[in-house]
Amino acid sequence: MKTALISVSNKEGIVEFAKGLQKLGIRIISTGGTAKLLEKNNIPSTLTSDYTNSPEMMNGRVKTLHPKIYCGILASRSNKSHMNEMKKYKIDPIDIVVVNLYPFEETVAKKASFEEIIENIDIGGPSLVRAAAKNFEDVLIIVDTIDYQNVLDALKNKKISNELKQNLALKAFEHTARYDTIINQYFIDRFGKGKFPEILNLSFKKKQELRYGENPHQQAAFYKDPFIDKCCITSTRQLHGKELSYNNILDMENGFQLIKEFEEPVAAIIKHNNPSGVATRKSIDEAFSAALDADPLSAFGSIVALNRTCDKKTAEKMKKCFIEVIICPKFNDDALQILREKKNIRLMEAASVTKPCPGYFMTKVSGGLLVQTRDYTRISEKNLKVVSKRKPTKEEIKDMLFAFKVTKHVKSNSIVFAKGKTTVGIGAGQMSRVDAAKIAASKAGERAKGAVMSSDAFFPFRDGIDEAAKAGITAIIQPGGSIRDKEVIEAADEHGMAMVFTGIRLFWH
């Protein structure tokens, strides 16, 4: 190894690395800003413009795009014709390329002007990286500051393994692919006019390895969207407890999205990606108590989501329960002190529990991806169409609107019984709607008397209404739209129930 080309935007660790190369007798070629930093630290280097006898042009837009550089990188050392051409044109091999790219992602994140963002689209950098990675058998390509020391050690020991070369090349192509994808996403957001792109490029950065997936025999990892802001589950901060599991994160996400539906203090208890109890009250500790009482058996080993600060009173109640994770906007000092006495409980602080998450909702299927817009539908009393003879009372309307919000976050087919802005019975993920109603009734027991029922889709038959009447339900909210709506409404009238249509289906598979 005789020559290294260094051109970095992120200067972290580059001085120490360059000094290491210098000690090994490796010549350094560098570009403007990098060269100035090296010179300041008494590290000799040759400017690319001096090396190529071609000036940097157009305010730095053109500086490394030169045959002398790319031939030096791309020449296969085992190819005689390549090496003869190198000799003919007096081109030296470049053996090490150290490049990281213009900070496009960071520039977008700080909401810079469009002109500044465009200038931070790197052209020469990705080309250098791709060229070096293509010729990885002869050239070491370094795009990550983490690799500086490993490379220096390998050079010192003269043990540059194939594994090291391959890992560096893999990381290099990941680096350029992610960079291009982020630029592509920016242009989609700016010029795509809300349409689904013909080609959907995705780039997610690994946030953490997970111990395992849904089951211990499955491997798993957690990835983060580069354009996400402080309104999503990836931006939560862990304050205490053991490492998050795959299932923890899934349940956290559902609870997190559910509490965003409410302005008043709300507590949601999540188990196996469905709410087992949800309640709103004047204070968050009262909301938690009510949510817990809704189904205390299912709450064992659950995830709890709150849309208010977790205070001392709430923490004292939670301490008595077996809870896997608590997620909320903030824990006050007293709450932290109380809950940290439980060694394993995971305490997650969310930056925002009000702002909706941007982007698409995606589901992986074998060989492809299903993509849709997120469901941010909200309804109010004015959206309700009374279809029964009896009109609902004001209290029933409040409970129906509450139940409908919860229903959106229950796996289909879903039925929610609610009373006093508290769920009293939830039937989730059933193949038939009447079975979901039966399960909700079983969960509710006597508490179903005087409660309301919410359904995520229309009732195809009157049997679901009859089951609700048996349980003691007095009012029903549902989308409507069945060919048997008349029959279903007649059933409600027979039982003296109030029924309203929303015109909005809330399927969640």
VONU-260727 format. One record per residue: x negated, y negated, z of N, C-alpha, C in turn. Coordinates in steps of 0.2 Angstrom, whole numbers. Atoms other than C-alpha are relative to their C-alpha. Layout:
<nodes>
n_x n_y n_z ca_x ca_y ca_z c_x c_y c_z
X Y Z X Y Z X Y Z
...
</nodes>
This chain:
<nodes>
n_x n_y n_z ca_x ca_y ca_z c_x c_y c_z
-4 6 0 0 0 0 -4 -6 0
4 6 1 -8 -16 -6 3 -7 0
-3 6 1 5 -29 -10 7 0 3
-7 1 -2 21 -35 -1 3 -6 -2
-4 6 2 34 -47 -7 5 -1 6
-4 2 -5 43 -56 7 4 -6 -2
-5 6 2 59 -67 4 6 1 5
-5 -1 -5 70 -68 19 4 -6 2
-5 5 -3 85 -79 25 0 0 7
1 -1 -7 85 -72 42 -7 2 2
7 0 -2 68 -75 49 -2 3 6
1 -4 -7 70 -65 65 -6 5 -1
5 -5 0 54 -55 68 -5 0 -6
4 0 6 46 -59 51 -7 -2 1
7 2 -1 31 -68 58 -4 6 3
3 -5 -3 26 -53 69 -1 6 -5
1 -5 5 29 -41 54 -5 -2 -5
5 2 5 19 -51 42 -7 0 3
7 -1 -3 4 -52 55 -2 7 0
2 -7 0 5 -33 56 -2 2 -7
2 -2 7 4 -32 37 -7 -3 -2
7 3 1 -11 -44 37 -5 4 3
5 -4 -3 -20 -34 49 -2 7 -3
1 -6 4 -18 -19 38 -3 -1 -7
3 2 7 -26 -29 23 5 0 -5
-5 0 5 -9 -30 14 1 -7 -3
-1 6 3 -8 -45 2 8 -2 0
-7 2 0 8 -55 4 2 -6 -5
-3 5 4 18 -64 -9 7 -2 3
-6 2 -3 32 -75 -3 4 -6 -3
-4 6 3 46 -88 -8 0 -6 5
0 6 -3 48 -106 -2 0 0 8
-1 1 -8 55 -106 16 -4 5 4
4 -5 -3 47 -90 20 -8 -1 0
7 2 1 30 -96 14 -2 -5 5
2 6 -4 31 -112 24 0 3 7
0 -2 -7 35 -102 40 -7 4 1
6 -4 -1 20 -90 37 -6 -4 0
5 4 0 9 -104 33 -1 -4 7
0 3 -7 14 -113 50 -3 5 5
2 -5 -5 9 -97 59 -7 3 -3
7 -2 2 -8 -96 50 0 7 -4
0 -6 4 -3 -81 39 0 -1 -7
0 2 7 -9 -83 21 4 4 -4
-5 -3 5 3 -79 7 -1 -4 -7
0 3 7 4 -82 -12 7 -2 -1
-6 2 2 19 -92 -17 2 4 -7
-2 -3 6 30 -83 -30 -2 -4 -7
1 5 6 28 -98 -42 -7 0 -2
7 0 2 9 -97 -41 -2 7 -3
2 -7 2 9 -78 -43 3 1 -7
-3 -1 7 21 -79 -59 -2 -6 -5
2 6 4 14 -96 -65 7 -3 -3
-6 3 2 32 -101 -66 4 -3 6
-2 4 -6 40 -114 -55 7 2 2
-7 -1 -2 55 -112 -44 4 -5 -3
-4 5 4 69 -120 -54 7 0 3
-7 1 -2 87 -127 -51 1 0 7
-1 0 -7 85 -130 -33 0 6 3
1 -6 -3 79 -113 -29 5 6 -3
-4 -5 3 93 -104 -40 -4 5 -3
4 -5 4 79 -96 -50 -7 -1 3
7 0 -3 63 -91 -41 -4 7 -1
3 -7 0 60 -72 -41 1 3 -7
-2 -3 6 68 -68 -58 -5 -1 -5
6 1 5 52 -65 -68 -3 8 -1
2 -7 2 45 -49 -77 -6 2 5
6 -2 -4 29 -50 -67 2 3 7
-2 -2 -6 38 -47 -51 4 7 -1
-4 -6 0 51 -34 -57 -4 6 -3
4 -6 2 38 -24 -67 -4 3 6
4 -2 -6 28 -24 -51 3 5 5
-4 -4 -4 42 -17 -42 2 7 -3
-3 -6 3 50 -5 -54 -5 5 -4
4 -5 4 35 3 -62 -1 7 4
1 -7 -3 34 22 -58 -7 1 0
7 -2 -1 17 26 -52 -2 6 -3
1 -6 3 18 43 -59 1 0 -8
-2 0 7 23 37 -77 -6 -4 -3
6 3 3 7 34 -87 2 -6 -5
-2 5 5 16 23 -100 1 -7 4
-1 5 -4 22 12 -86 -6 -4 3
6 3 -3 5 10 -78 -5 -3 -6
4 3 5 -3 7 -95 2 -7 -2
-3 6 1 9 -7 -98 -2 -5 5
2 4 -6 5 -14 -81 -7 -3 -1
7 1 1 -13 -14 -85 -1 -5 -6
0 4 6 -10 -22 -103 2 -7 2
-3 7 -2 0 -37 -95 -3 -3 6
3 2 -6 -11 -38 -80 5 -1 6
-5 1 -5 3 -35 -68 -2 5 6
2 -4 -6 -1 -28 -50 7 3 2
-6 -3 -3 11 -16 -42 2 -3 7
-3 3 -6 22 -23 -28 2 6 4
-1 -6 -4 22 -9 -14 5 -1 5
-5 1 -5 33 -17 -1 4 -6 -2
-5 6 1 49 -28 -3 4 -1 6
-4 2 -6 56 -37 12 5 -5 -2
-5 5 2 72 -46 8 6 1 4
-7 0 -2 88 -51 17 3 -6 -3
-4 4 5 101 -61 8 2 -6 3
-3 6 -2 108 -78 9 6 1 4
-5 -1 -4 120 -80 23 7 -1 -2
-6 1 3 136 -79 13 6 1 5
-5 -1 -4 147 -71 26 0 -5 6
0 5 -5 141 -83 40 2 -7 -2
-2 7 3 144 -98 28 7 0 0
-8 -1 1 162 -92 25 3 -1 7
-2 0 -7 164 -89 44 0 -7 3
1 7 -3 159 -107 49 5 -5 -4
-5 4 4 172 -114 36 -3 -5 -4
4 5 4 159 -123 25 4 -2 -6
-3 2 7 164 -132 9 -1 5 -5
1 -5 5 167 -122 -6 -6 0 -4
6 1 3 152 -129 -14 -6 3 4
5 -4 -4 141 -123 0 0 7 0
-2 -7 0 149 -106 0 -3 3 -6
2 -3 7 145 -104 -19 -8 0 0
7 0 0 127 -109 -16 -3 5 4
3 -6 -4 125 -95 -3 2 6 -3
-1 -6 4 129 -82 -16 -7 1 -3
7 -2 2 112 -74 -18 0 4 -7
1 -3 6 106 -69 -35 -6 4 -1
6 -3 1 88 -65 -35 -1 6 6
1 -5 -5 89 -56 -18 3 7 -1
-3 -7 1 101 -42 -22 -4 3 -6
4 -3 5 91 -39 -38 -6 3 2
6 -3 -3 75 -37 -29 1 6 4
-1 -5 -5 83 -26 -16 2 7 -5
-2 -5 4 91 -15 -30 -6 3 -4
6 -2 4 75 -14 -40 -5 4 5
4 -3 -4 65 -9 -25 3 7 3
-3 -6 -2 78 4 -19 0 5 -6
0 -4 5 79 11 -36 -7 4 -1
7 -3 1 60 15 -36 -2 1 7
2 -1 -8 60 20 -17 -5 5 1
5 -5 -1 48 34 -20 -7 -3 0
7 4 1 34 21 -24 0 -7 4
-1 7 -3 41 5 -15 4 1 6
-4 0 -6 47 3 3 4 -7 0
-5 5 0 62 -8 3 3 -1 7
-2 2 -7 66 -17 20 5 -5 0
-6 5 0 83 -26 22 2 -2 8
-2 0 -7 85 -24 41 -6 -1 5
6 2 -5 74 -32 55 -1 6 4
1 -6 -4 76 -16 65 -5 4 -2
5 -5 3 65 -7 53 -7 -2 0
7 2 1 50 -18 54 -5 4 4
5 -4 -4 41 -9 68 -1 7 -3
1 -7 2 45 8 61 -5 0 -6
4 0 6 37 3 44 -7 -1 2
7 1 -3 22 -4 53 -4 6 2
3 -6 -3 19 11 63 -2 5 -6
1 -5 5 21 22 47 -6 -2 -4
6 3 4 8 11 38 -6 1 4
6 -1 -4 -4 11 52 -2 7 0
1 -7 -1 -3 30 54 -1 4 -7
0 -3 7 -3 33 35 4 6 -1
-5 -6 0 12 44 37 7 -3 -2
-6 3 3 25 37 25 4 6 -2
-4 -6 2 38 51 25 5 -1 -5
-6 0 5 51 55 11 6 -3 4
-6 2 -4 64 53 25 0 -7 1
1 7 -1 58 35 29 2 -3 -6
-2 4 6 59 30 11 7 1 -2
-7 -1 2 76 38 8 5 -4 4
-4 4 -5 83 30 24 0 -7 -2
0 7 1 77 13 19 4 -2 -7
-4 1 6 84 15 1 7 0 1
-7 0 -2 101 20 8 2 -6 3
-1 6 -3 101 6 19 1 -6 -5
0 5 5 97 -6 5 6 0 -5
-6 0 4 111 0 -6 6 -2 4
-6 2 -4 123 -2 8 0 -7 1
1 7 -1 116 -19 11 3 -4 -6
-2 3 6 119 -25 -7 8 1 -2
-7 -2 2 136 -16 -9 5 -4 5
-4 4 -5 143 -24 7 0 -8 -2
1 7 2 136 -41 1 5 -2 -6
-4 1 6 145 -40 -16 7 1 2
-7 -1 -2 161 -33 -8 3 -6 4
-2 6 -3 162 -48 4 1 -6 -4
-1 5 5 160 -60 -10 6 1 -4
-6 -2 4 173 -51 -20 6 -1 4
-6 1 -4 185 -52 -5 1 -7 1
-1 8 -1 182 -71 -3 3 -2 -7
-3 2 7 186 -73 -22 8 2 0
-7 -3 0 202 -62 -20 4 -5 4
-4 4 -5 208 -72 -5 1 -7 -3
0 7 2 204 -89 -14 4 0 -7
-3 1 7 210 -85 -32 5 6 -2
-4 -6 2 220 -69 -31 7 -1 0
-7 2 0 237 -77 -28 4 5 3
-3 -5 -4 242 -64 -16 2 6 -3
-1 -6 3 242 -50 -28 -5 5 2
5 -5 -1 235 -33 -25 -5 1 -6
5 0 5 218 -32 -34 0 7 -4
0 -7 4 216 -19 -48 -5 4 3
5 -3 -4 200 -14 -39 0 -2 7
1 2 -7 200 -14 -20 -6 2 3
6 -1 -3 183 -15 -13 0 -1 7
0 0 -7 181 -12 5 -7 0 3
6 0 -4 167 -16 17 1 0 7
-1 0 -7 168 -11 35 -7 2 4
6 -1 -4 153 -12 47 1 4 6
-1 -4 -6 151 1 61 -1 -4 6
0 3 -6 155 -6 77 -3 4 6
2 -4 -5 152 9 87 1 7 -2
-1 -7 0 150 28 87 5 2 5
-5 -2 -5 164 37 96 -2 7 2
2 -7 -2 161 53 106 3 5 -4
-3 -4 5 173 62 95 7 -3 -3
-6 3 3 189 60 85 7 1 4
-6 -1 -3 207 64 89 -1 7 4
2 -6 -4 200 81 95 -7 1 0
7 0 -1 183 86 102 -4 3 -6
4 -3 6 178 96 86 0 -5 -6
1 5 6 180 80 75 -4 -5 2
5 6 -1 167 67 73 4 -7 -2
-3 6 1 172 49 73 -4 -7 1
3 6 -1 166 31 72 5 -6 -1
-4 6 0 174 13 74 -3 -5 -5
2 5 5 172 1 59 4 -7 1
-3 7 -1 175 -18 59 1 -3 -7
-1 4 6 182 -29 44 -4 -6 1
5 6 -1 169 -43 41 4 -6 0
-4 6 0 183 -56 38 5 -1 6
-5 1 -6 193 -53 54 -2 -5 5
1 5 -5 195 -66 67 2 2 6
-1 -2 -7 199 -66 85 7 2 2
-7 -2 -1 216 -59 83 1 7 -1
-1 -7 1 213 -41 81 -4 4 5
2 -4 -5 208 -26 91 -8 1 0
7 0 1 190 -26 84 -3 -5 4
3 5 -3 187 -42 93 1 0 8
-1 -1 -7 192 -36 110 -7 1 4
6 -1 -4 178 -36 124 1 4 6
-1 -5 -6 176 -22 136 -4 -3 6
2 3 -6 173 -28 154 -2 5 5
2 -6 -5 172 -11 163 3 6 -3
-2 -6 2 174 7 161 -4 4 -5
4 -5 4 168 22 151 2 -2 -7
-1 1 7 167 22 132 7 1 -2
-6 -1 3 182 20 122 0 7 -5
-1 -6 4 189 36 113 4 -2 -6
-4 1 6 197 37 96 7 -1 1
-7 0 -1 214 40 103 2 -7 4
0 6 -3 211 25 115 2 -6 -4
-1 6 4 209 13 101 6 0 -4
-6 -1 4 224 20 91 6 -3 5
-5 2 -5 235 17 107 -1 -8 1
1 7 -1 227 0 110 3 -4 -5
-2 4 6 231 -6 93 8 0 0
-7 0 0 249 -1 94 3 -5 6
-2 4 -5 251 -9 111 -1 -8 -1
2 7 2 242 -25 105 4 -3 -5
-5 3 5 253 -27 90 7 -1 3
-7 1 -3 269 -24 101 1 -6 4
0 5 -5 265 -37 114 0 -7 -4
0 6 4 263 -50 100 7 -2 -2
-7 2 2 281 -49 96 4 -5 5
-3 4 -6 285 -58 113 -3 -6 2
3 7 -3 283 -76 119 0 1 8
0 0 -7 289 -72 137 -5 6 2
5 -5 -3 278 -61 149 3 7 -2
-2 -7 2 279 -43 142 -6 5 2
4 -5 -1 271 -27 147 2 6 -4
-2 -5 4 270 -12 136 -5 6 2
3 -6 -2 265 6 141 0 5 -6
1 -4 6 258 16 126 -2 7 2
3 -7 0 256 35 125 1 4 -6
0 -3 6 252 45 110 2 -4 -6
-2 4 5 254 30 99 7 -2 0
-7 3 -1 272 26 105 0 -3 6
-1 3 -6 278 15 118 4 5 5
-4 -4 -4 285 24 133 4 -4 5
-3 5 -4 290 9 143 -2 -7 -2
1 7 2 292 -10 138 5 -4 4
-5 4 -4 299 -24 148 -3 -7 0
2 7 -1 299 -43 149 4 -2 7
-2 3 -6 301 -53 165 -3 -7 1
3 7 -1 297 -70 172 -7 0 2
7 0 -2 280 -64 179 -2 7 -3
3 -6 3 268 -51 172 0 6 4
-1 -6 -4 268 -40 187 7 3 1
-7 -2 0 287 -39 187 1 4 -7
-1 -4 7 286 -34 168 -4 7 1
3 -6 0 273 -21 172 4 5 4
-3 -5 -4 283 -13 186 7 2 -3
-6 -2 4 299 -13 175 -2 5 -6
3 -4 5 289 -5 161 -2 7 2
2 -6 -3 282 8 172 6 4 2
-6 -3 -3 299 12 180 4 3 -6
-4 -3 6 306 15 162 -1 7 -1
2 -7 2 297 31 160 -7 2 4
6 -1 -4 285 34 175 -4 7 -2
3 -6 2 281 52 169 -4 0 -6
4 0 6 275 48 152 -6 -5 1
5 5 -1 265 33 159 -7 3 2
6 -3 -2 252 45 166 -5 1 -5
5 0 5 236 43 157 1 -5 -6
-3 4 6 243 29 146 -5 -6 -1
3 7 1 237 12 139 5 -5 1
-4 6 -2 244 -4 146 -2 -6 -4
2 7 3 245 -20 136 4 -5 3
-4 6 -3 250 -37 143 -2 -6 -4
1 6 3 252 -53 135 -1 -6 4
2 5 -4 247 -63 150 -6 2 4
6 -2 -4 232 -64 162 2 5 5
-1 -5 -5 231 -49 173 -2 -3 7
2 3 -6 232 -56 191 -1 5 6
2 -4 -5 229 -49 208 6 5 1
-5 -4 -2 247 -43 211 1 6 -6
-1 -5 5 248 -34 194 -6 5 1
5 -5 -1 231 -26 197 1 5 6
-1 -5 -6 236 -19 214 5 5 -2
-5 -5 2 251 -11 206 -3 5 -5
3 -4 5 240 -4 192 -5 5 3
5 -4 -4 227 3 204 3 6 2
-4 -5 -2 240 15 210 1 6 -5
-2 -4 6 242 23 193 -6 3 -4
6 -3 5 231 34 181 1 -3 -6
-1 4 6 229 22 167 -7 0 -4
6 -1 4 216 25 153 -3 -7 -2
2 6 3 215 7 146 5 -6 2
-4 6 -1 221 -10 151 -2 -6 -5
2 6 5 221 -24 137 5 -6 1
-4 7 -1 226 -42 140 -4 -6 -2
4 6 2 220 -60 136 -5 -1 5
5 1 -5 211 -61 153 1 4 6
-1 -3 -7 208 -53 170 -3 -6 4
3 4 -4 206 -65 184 -5 3 5
6 -2 -4 192 -63 197 3 6 5
-3 -5 -5 203 -54 210 2 6 -4
-2 -6 4 210 -42 197 -6 4 -2
6 -3 2 193 -38 191 -3 4 6
3 -3 -6 187 -34 208 4 6 2
-4 -5 -2 202 -23 212 -1 6 -5
0 -5 5 202 -13 195 -7 3 -1
7 -3 1 183 -11 195 -2 5 5
1 -5 -5 185 0 210 1 7 -3
-1 -6 3 191 13 198 -5 1 -6
6 0 4 176 19 189 1 1 -7
0 -2 7 182 25 173 5 -4 -4
-5 4 3 197 13 169 -4 -5 -5
3 5 5 193 3 153 4 -6 0
-3 7 -1 196 -16 155 -2 -3 -7
1 3 6 198 -24 138 3 -7 -1
-2 7 1 199 -43 135 1 -2 -7
-2 2 6 208 -49 120 0 -7 -1
0 7 1 205 -66 112 6 -3 -1
-7 3 2 222 -69 105 5 6 0
-5 -4 0 238 -60 109 7 -3 -4
-5 4 4 249 -72 98 -1 0 -7
1 1 8 241 -74 81 0 7 -3
0 -6 4 245 -61 68 -6 2 -3
7 -2 3 231 -51 61 1 0 -8
0 1 7 227 -55 43 -1 7 -4
2 -6 4 225 -43 28 5 5 -1
-5 -6 2 233 -27 22 0 5 6
0 -6 -5 239 -12 32 -1 6 -5
3 -5 4 230 3 25 0 7 3
0 -7 -3 232 22 27 -3 4 -5
4 -4 4 220 34 20 4 7 -1
-2 -6 2 226 49 10 -5 4 -4
6 -4 4 216 63 2 0 -3 -7
2 3 7 208 55 -13 2 -7 -1
-2 7 2 215 38 -11 2 -4 7
-1 5 -6 222 24 0 7 -3 -2
-7 4 0 240 17 3 -1 -7 3
1 7 -3 240 -2 5 7 -3 -1
-6 4 0 254 -13 10 -1 -6 4
1 6 -5 257 -30 18 2 2 7
-2 -2 -7 259 -30 37 7 -2 1
-7 2 -2 277 -31 44 0 -5 6
-1 5 -4 279 -47 52 7 -3 1
-7 2 0 297 -48 51 3 -2 7
-3 2 -6 306 -57 65 7 -2 -1
-7 2 0 325 -59 68 2 -4 6
-4 4 -5 336 -70 78 7 2 0
-7 -1 0 354 -70 83 3 -2 -7
-3 3 6 358 -80 67 -1 6 -6
1 -6 5 352 -64 57 4 5 1
-4 -5 -2 364 -53 65 7 0 -3
-7 0 3 380 -48 56 4 5 4
-5 -5 -4 394 -41 67 4 3 -4
-5 -4 4 403 -27 59 5 4 3
-5 -3 -4 413 -20 73 5 -4 2
-6 4 -3 430 -25 80 -2 -4 6
2 4 -6 422 -30 96 -7 -3 -1
6 4 1 409 -44 96 -5 2 7
5 -1 -5 393 -41 107 0 -6 5
1 5 -5 391 -51 123 -6 -3 -1
7 3 1 377 -63 125 -5 4 3
5 -4 -2 368 -51 136 -2 6 -4
1 -5 5 370 -37 124 -4 -3 -6
4 2 6 363 -48 110 -7 -1 2
7 0 -3 348 -52 121 -4 7 0
3 -7 -1 345 -34 124 -1 3 -7
1 -3 6 348 -29 106 -6 -3 -4
6 3 3 335 -42 100 -6 3 3
6 -2 -4 323 -36 113 -2 8 -3
1 -7 2 326 -17 108 -3 0 -7
2 0 7 324 -21 89 -8 -2 -1
7 2 0 307 -29 92 -4 6 2
4 -6 -2 301 -13 101 1 5 -5
-2 -5 5 309 -2 88 -6 0 -6
5 1 6 296 -9 75 -6 4 2
7 -3 -2 282 -1 85 1 8 3
-1 -7 -2 290 17 88 0 4 -7
1 -5 6 286 31 75 7 2 -2
-7 -2 3 301 35 64 1 7 0
-6 4 -2 314 41 66 0 -2 7
1 3 -7 315 30 81 7 -3 2
-6 2 -3 329 26 93 -2 -3 7
2 4 -7 327 13 108 6 -1 3
-5 2 -4 339 12 122 -3 -6 5
3 6 -4 337 -5 132 6 -3 4
-4 3 -4 345 -14 146 -4 -5 4
4 5 -4 340 -30 155 -7 -1 -3
6 1 3 326 -32 142 -5 4 3
4 -5 -2 319 -16 147 2 6 -3
-2 -6 3 318 0 138 2 5 5
-2 -5 -5 327 14 147 -1 7 -3
1 -6 3 325 28 134 -2 -1 -7
2 1 7 315 30 118 -1 7 -3
0 -6 4 317 44 105 -5 -2 -6
5 2 5 302 44 93 -2 6 -4
3 -5 4 295 53 78 4 6 -2
-4 -6 1 310 64 75 2 1 -7
-2 -1 7 315 72 59 7 -2 -2
-7 2 0 333 68 62 2 -6 5
-1 6 -5 340 52 69 4 2 6
-4 -2 -6 353 61 80 -4 3 5
4 -2 -5 339 70 88 -4 -5 4
3 6 -3 330 54 91 5 -3 6
-5 2 -4 346 48 99 1 4 7
-1 -4 -6 348 63 110 -6 0 5
6 0 -4 330 62 116 0 -7 4
0 7 -4 332 43 121 6 1 5
-5 -1 -5 348 48 130 -2 4 6
3 -5 -5 339 62 139 -5 -4 5
5 4 -3 325 50 144 4 -5 5
-4 5 -4 338 37 150 4 2 6
-5 -2 -5 350 47 160 5 -5 1
-6 4 -2 362 37 170 -2 -8 -2
2 7 2 352 21 165 3 -2 -7
-3 2 6 360 22 148 7 -3 0
-7 3 0 377 17 154 -1 -8 0
1 7 0 379 -1 149 -6 -3 -4
6 2 4 363 -1 138 2 -1 -7
-1 0 7 361 -5 120 -4 5 -4
4 -5 4 354 6 106 -2 -4 -6
3 3 6 342 0 92 -2 6 -4
3 -5 4 338 11 77 -4 -3 -6
5 3 5 324 8 64 3 0 -7
-3 0 7 335 13 49 8 2 1
-8 -1 0 354 16 45 1 7 3
-3 -6 -3 364 30 53 3 4 -6
-2 -4 5 367 43 39 7 3 1
-7 -3 -2 382 50 49 2 -3 6
-2 3 -7 392 46 64 -2 3 6
2 -4 -6 384 59 75 -4 -4 5
5 4 -4 371 47 81 4 -5 5
-4 4 -4 385 35 87 4 4 5
-3 -4 -5 394 49 95 -4 2 6
5 -2 -5 379 54 105 -2 -6 4
1 6 -4 376 36 110 6 -2 5
-6 1 -4 394 34 116 0 5 6
0 -5 -6 392 50 127 -5 -2 5
5 3 -5 377 42 135 2 -6 4
-2 6 -3 386 26 139 -2 -6 -3
2 6 4 379 14 126 6 -4 -2
-6 4 1 390 -1 123 -1 -4 -6
1 4 6 382 -10 108 -6 3 -4
5 -3 5 371 -5 93 -2 -5 -5
3 4 5 359 -14 82 -4 5 -5
3 -4 5 354 -6 66 0 -4 -7
1 3 6 349 -11 48 7 0 -4
-6 -1 5 365 -4 39 -3 1 -7
2 -1 7 365 0 21 1 8 -2
-1 -7 1 371 19 22 7 0 -4
-6 -1 3 384 25 10 6 2 4
-5 -1 -5 393 30 26 1 -5 5
0 6 -5 392 13 34 8 0 3
-7 0 -2 412 13 35 1 5 5
-1 -5 -5 412 29 44 -3 -1 7
4 1 -6 399 24 56 3 -6 4
-3 6 -4 407 7 60 7 3 3
-6 -2 -3 424 16 63 -2 4 6
2 -4 -6 415 28 75 -2 -5 6
1 5 -5 409 12 84 6 -3 3
-6 3 -2 426 5 85 4 5 4
-3 -5 -4 433 21 91 -2 1 8
3 -1 -7 421 21 106 0 -7 3
0 7 -3 424 2 109 -7 -3 0
7 3 0 406 -2 105 0 -6 -5
2 5 5 399 -18 97 -5 3 -5
5 -2 5 389 -15 81 -2 -6 -4
2 5 4 378 -27 72 -5 3 -5
5 -2 5 368 -25 56 -5 -6 -1
5 5 1 351 -34 53 -2 0 -8
3 0 7 348 -29 34 -7 1 0
8 -1 0 330 -25 39 -1 7 3
2 -7 -2 323 -7 40 -7 -1 3
7 0 -4 308 -4 52 -3 7 0
4 -7 0 301 13 46 -7 -1 2
7 0 -1 284 17 53 -2 7 1
2 -7 0 277 34 48 -6 1 3
</nodes>
